[in-house]
Amino acid sequence: MVCVGSGIAPFRAFVQERACRALQGQNLAPALLFFGCKSPTDDRIYGSELDQWEEAGVITVRYAYSGLPGSEHVQDKLWDERETLVGMYRNQARFYLCGPVALRSSVLAVARRIYMATAEAKGEDKGDDEYQNWLAKMNRARFAVDTFA
């Protein structure tokens, strides 16, 4: 899950359901939330809830604080976690994004970088056509986007 600011809203509901399932004893697949905020003190919406759920093993949260010196954005965190994301993808993970339209473009740019770097690491020469075909398949089955202005 990738979001910034108020884009956390639908993911809060996802994580609440995961927490309920965990309390019922269900084994949960790994869940990773990339959450972009300006700072850890000003706009870390639902931060205490997310901390509790992370401590309970319901989710792993990666914050990106764009308003701090040496700031990072969620797309930077995605790149940093690319090996984990590739592993999750290979295990049939679904990917969700909620936030402003610009976030979708930024996330897709880093997805392309990850796709190309993964191919290169395997000695494959992939071009933009292969990436676009892969993305089209993802959009049909495993990548849901909700964007707003």
BELTA-V870851 format. One record per residue. N is the residue number from 1. RES is the residue in one small letter. PSI is psi in radians with two decimals (999 if undefined). D_CENTER is the distance of its C-alpha to the mean C-alpha in Angstrom with 1 decimal. Layout:
N&RES&PSI&D_CENTER, N&RES&PSI&D_CENTER
This chain:
1&m&2.38&3.6, 2&v&2.26&3.4, 3&c&2.88&7.1, 4&v&2.56&10.3, 5&g&-2.26&13.6, 6&s&-0.12&14.8, 7&g&-0.16&11.7, 8&i&-0.40&11.2, 9&a&-0.95&14.1, 10&p&-0.52&13.1, 11&f&-0.50&10.5, 12&r&-0.77&13.4, 13&a&-0.73&15.4, 14&f&-0.82&13.1, 15&v&-0.62&13.3, 16&q&-0.75&17.0, 17&e&-0.72&17.7, 18&r&-0.72&16.2, 19&a&-0.74&18.4, 20&c&-0.76&21.4, 21&r&-0.68&21.0, 22&a&-0.69&20.8, 23&l&-0.48&24.0, 24&q&0.02&25.6, 25&g&0.13&25.1, 26&q&2.45&22.6, 27&n&2.29&20.8, 28&l&2.47&17.0, 29&a&2.73&14.6, 30&p&2.53&12.1, 31&a&2.32&9.1, 32&l&2.21&6.3, 33&l&2.14&5.2, 34&f&2.04&4.6, 35&f&1.99&7.7, 36&g&2.21&10.1, 37&c&2.93&13.8, 38&k&-0.74&17.1, 39&s&2.82&18.4, 40&p&-0.23&18.3, 41&t&-0.43&21.5, 42&d&-0.71&21.4, 43&d&0.60&18.4, 44&r&1.33&16.2, 45&i&2.33&16.4, 46&y&0.46&16.9, 47&g&-0.75&16.6, 48&s&-0.66&19.4, 49&e&-0.82&18.1, 50&l&-0.68&14.7, 51&d&-0.77&16.9, 52&q&-0.76&19.1, 53&w&-0.60&16.5, 54&e&-0.76&15.1, 55&e&-0.57&18.8, 56&a&-0.07&19.5, 57&g&0.27&16.9, 58&v&-0.54&15.1, 59&i&2.75&11.6, 60&t&2.26&10.4, 61&v&2.33&9.3, 62&r&1.90&8.7, 63&y&2.52&10.4, 64&a&2.03&11.2, 65&y&1.83&14.7, 66&s&-0.23&16.0, 67&g&0.15&19.5, 68&l&2.74&20.6, 69&p&2.42&22.8, 70&g&0.54&20.9, 71&s&2.75&17.8, 72&e&2.70&14.3, 73&h&2.90&11.7, 74&v&-0.61&7.9, 75&q&-0.53&8.7, 76&d&-0.73&11.1, 77&k&-0.68&8.8, 78&l&-0.79&6.9, 79&w&-0.77&10.5, 80&d&-0.57&11.7, 81&e&0.34&9.7, 82&r&-0.68&10.5, 83&e&-0.72&13.0, 84&t&-0.77&11.0, 85&l&-0.71&8.6, 86&v&-0.74&11.9, 87&g&-0.74&13.4, 88&m&-0.72&11.1, 89&y&-0.80&11.6, 90&r&-0.39&15.3, 91&n&0.42&15.3, 92&q&0.46&14.5, 93&a&2.69&10.9, 94&r&2.59&9.8, 95&f&2.35&6.7, 96&y&2.53&6.7, 97&l&2.37&6.8, 98&c&2.16&9.5, 99&g&-2.92&11.5, 100&p&2.75&14.3, 101&v&-0.70&15.2, 102&a&-0.53&15.0, 103&l&-0.72&11.2, 104&r&-0.81&11.1, 105&s&-0.76&13.6, 106&s&-0.73&12.0, 107&v&-0.72&8.8, 108&l&-0.58&11.3, 109&a&-0.75&13.5, 110&v&-0.56&11.3, 111&a&-0.71&10.6, 112&r&-0.77&14.4, 113&r&-0.76&15.0, 114&i&-0.78&13.3, 115&y&-0.85&15.2, 116&m&-0.72&18.4, 117&a&-0.66&18.2, 118&t&-0.75&17.7, 119&a&-0.78&20.7, 120&e&-0.70&22.7, 121&a&-0.47&22.3, 122&k&0.10&23.8, 123&g&0.31&26.5, 124&e&2.52&25.5, 125&d&1.70&26.1, 126&k&2.50&23.6, 127&g&-3.06&24.1, 128&d&-0.56&22.4, 129&d&-0.76&23.9, 130&e&-0.72&22.3, 131&y&-0.78&18.8, 132&q&-0.67&19.6, 133&n&-0.76&20.9, 134&w&-0.80&17.8, 135&l&-0.69&15.6, 136&a&-0.73&18.2, 137&k&-0.73&18.0, 138&m&-0.78&14.2, 139&n&-0.53&14.8, 140&r&-0.55&17.6, 141&a&-0.48&16.2, 142&r&0.18&12.5, 143&f&1.93&10.5, 144&a&2.34&11.1, 145&v&2.35&11.1, 146&d&1.91&13.0, 147&t&2.78&14.1, 148&f&2.86&17.0, 149&a&999&19.5
